[in-house]
Each structure stands twice: as structure tokens, then as C-alpha cells.
Amino acid sequence: MFVFEEIKGDKATRYQHMLKQITHLLEGETDWLANLANAASHLYNSLDQVNWAGFYLMKNGELVLGPFMGKPACVRIAVGKGVCGTAVAKDETQLVEDVLKFPGHIACDAATRSEIVIPLRVNGKIIGVLDIDSPAEKRFDQEDKKYLEEYAEILLKSTDWSPLLDQ
């Protein structure tokens, strides 16, 4: 059984604790849907100043909304459009300090001011993205990027993605 504990300390300490928590939470479970749902909830409830945390998955050449926590979101995003689509097109994490200054930003929640999007790769193929939004400008920095990419790697290695690889 997973017991959610409030995380205290500096940013690095909190992230290190989160990495231990997600490792424990995913232990013994490989179902992609269950793992993405729990990861979205874990991120949303562990990170401060976050108004959306979740996943978009590649399906028929576009990103389609997956498990998330927060307000209802845009369902489909074209590759190359918005922050999520740009992360896929460039195959690199997008760290946006002010989404209002991001060309082509897709405003699913008008309250969002900063965003980080991490591409999810399995066997060299992008299967989706981890997307986290904040109502605070400059909420995410290089330290967040480092730890959230590590978080994504734990999730990727703990999960059976074979049902998604044929899409």
C-alpha cells in the first residue's frame, strides 16, 4: 500500500523524495494506464504551484489527452503546435518561463503562466509527453527539468508500453 507523505525541505530534497515515492508507487505494476494515472496524481499533489499535471500520448500522428489532474484540457494537439507539440517536433524538453511569450501557445487553462513538457521515448520513439503547468511565471527551472526528466525515466522503465507502440 502506498502512503502519501507531505514532502518538506529544499527543492532537491523534495524531488529526491518524490523519486523514491514514484519508484515505490510503480513497484510491481506495469500497466501503462494505471501508471500514468498514478504518476499524474502524484505529481499534481507533490509539486507546489501546479495547476495541471498529466500526459498526452501519440496516436495516429498527433498528441491525444491521457491521464491528468487539473481542469479539463485540450484533447488533441498537432505535432509542432503549442508547447507539447513543439516538444515532440524538436524531441527535447520545453521549459517555458512565460507561456504568453511562447509563439503558438495553446491556452487550455487561461490561468497557466509557465509550463514544462518532457518527451517520453521508448526504443527511440516518442510515445507522448509529460506536461506540467503552473499559474506562476518562471515556476520551472533547470533543477526542475533535471529531476522531472529523471522522474519520467523511472516511469518509462517501470511500464509496459507495448500496447502503445503499434499506434
N, C-alpha and C positions, 0 to 999 in steps of 0.2 A: 504494500500500500504506500502511496506517495503522500507525504505530509508537506503541505506548502508552508514554508517558513519565511517570514519577512527578512529581507536581506539588508544588513547595515554595513557601514564602512565606506571607504573611498570607492571610486568607480572601479578600479582594478579588482579590489576585494569583492565587490558585488558581482562583477562579471565572472570571476573565478568560482564563486559560489553558484551562480546560475549555470555554469558549465557542468559542475558536479550534479546539480539538480536535474538538468535535462538528460544527462547520461543515465542517472538513476531512473528517471521517468520513462525512458525509452527501453530500458533493460528488459529483454525477453519479448519485446513487441516489434514486429517488422512491418505491420500493415501501414501502407503509406497514408491512408486517410486518417486513421487513428493517430498516427504520429504527427501529422501536420496539424490536426485539430488540437492536440495537447501542446504542441510547440507554440501555436498561435496564442493559446490561453496563457501559457507560461510566460511568454514574452510580454504580453499585454499587462499581466498582473505583476510582473517583476520590474519592469522599466518605469521610471518616473517620466512625467511629461510626455506621455504617448497617448494618442487618440485613435490609433489604428495599428494593428499588427496582424499580418497574415500572408497568404500565399496566392500567387497567380501561377497557373500551370499551362504549359504549352499544349495546345490541341488544334490540329489542323492549321498550323502555321500562325496562330495568334495566342495571346495570353487570355486564359479564362479564369475567372474568380474561383479560388479554392477556399479552404478553411481559413477563417479570420475571426478577430474580435474587434468590435468597434461599430460604428454606424454602417448602414448598408453602403455598398461600394459599386463602382463601375463593374459591369460584368465582363466585358471584353475589351482588350487593349491590343491594338496592332503593334507588331514589332516596329521599333523606330519611333513610336509615338509616346509622349509623356515620359516620365522618369523610368517607369517599369519597362516600357518598350525600348527605351534608349539603353538600359542595362543589358537587355538581350542583344540588341543590334551591335553594341560595342563589346559585348562579352566581358564587362567589367562592372564592379560595384560603382553605383552612383551615390555620392554623398552631396546632398543639396542643402545648403545653409538657408536659402530663401526661395521657396518654390515659386513665388510671384515673379522672380527674375529668371526662371528656367524657361527657355523657349519651348512652347508647346505643352506646358504643364497641363495635366488633366485634373481638374478640381473635383474629386469625388466628395470631399468634405471641405467646405469653404473655410473651416477653422484651421486647416493644416497650413503650417508655415515652413516646416523643414521635413526632409524625408531622406531615408537611406534605403537603397534597393540592392540586393545581393543576388546575382545569378546563381542558380542551382544547377550543377553539372554532374551528370552520371555518364561514365565512359566517354568523356569528351563532348557529350551532347547536352545542350541546355534544356532542362525539363521544366523549368519555371523560375520564379524569383521569390525571395523573401522580401516583403515590403513593410517598412515601419514608418509611420507618420507621427509628427508632433505638432501641437499648436504653438510651440515656441520656436522662434528663429534661432538658427545655429545650435540646435539641440544635439546634433550628432557631430562627432569629430573623428580624427584618425584612431583614437583609442577605441571608440565605439565600433568603427569599421573593423579593426583587428579582432576584437572579441566576437562580434556578430558573424564575421566570416568563419571563425573557429566554431561558433555555435552551429552554423549551417553545415559545416563539415561533419560534426558529430551526428546531426540529423541525417545527413546523406549516407553516412557509413552504417547507421543503425536500421535502415529502412530498405525494404524490398521494393524497388522501383519498376520491376519487370512489367506490371500491368500498364504503366505509363510510357514505356519505351517504344511501344508499337504505334504510338499516335503521332 
